[in-house]
Amino acid sequence: MPQYAILIYEKETPGGVADIPPEVMEANLAAGPKIAEMGVKVVHEQALQPSAAARTIHRDGLVTDGPFLETKEVIAGFFVVEAADLDQAIAVGKLLPIMDGAVEVRPLLEM
């Protein structure tokens, strides 16, 4: 089955996870059973530390603090799922609650 990365972008909040409204957390936890009911397998799921913990390595080898791109949203976490096709992976992405960001669904290269 093809695999897809589902990237969750959100604006960072000062208190991190503690600032996520309870209804958003509940919706996030409720997504797991719904995904399984669709016949989609979650291969990996991971939340990320705040962007301040990131380091970016540039072409010249220089390492700088934080993410490379200057954006309001950062990658808050990601899933890798096995789904029948892109449409099914998009349906999974639509289950994920977003406060003030977006969800990106991208097919993984098969190696």
C-alpha positions, 0 to 999 in steps of 0.5 A, a space after each residue: 500500500 502506498 505511504 503518505 506523510 501528513 504534516 501538521 502546521 500550526 502557529 506556535 503558542 507560548 505555552 506549547 501543548 498546554 495552550 491547546 484547547 481541550 476540544 482540539 486535544 479531544 478531537 485529535 485523540 478521537 481521530 485515531 479510531 476513525 483512521 483505523 475504521 477507514 482501513 488506514 494504517 498509521 505507520 508512525 506518528 510524532 509530535 515535535 518540540 517547539 521550533 526554538 529547539 530546531 537547528 538548520 544546516 545550510 549548504 555551506 555547513 553553517 548551523 543556525 538556531 531555529 527553523 530555516 523558513 520564516 513563517 507564522 506556522 511551524 510543523 507541529 507533528 506528522 504522521 506516516 500512513 499507509 492508505 489506498 490512494 491520495 484521496 484516502 490519505 486526504 480524508 485522514 488529513 481532514 480528520 485532524 483538528 487545526 487551530 490556526 494552520 493547515 495539514 499537508 498530505 504528500 506521497 512518500 517516494 517508494 525506494 
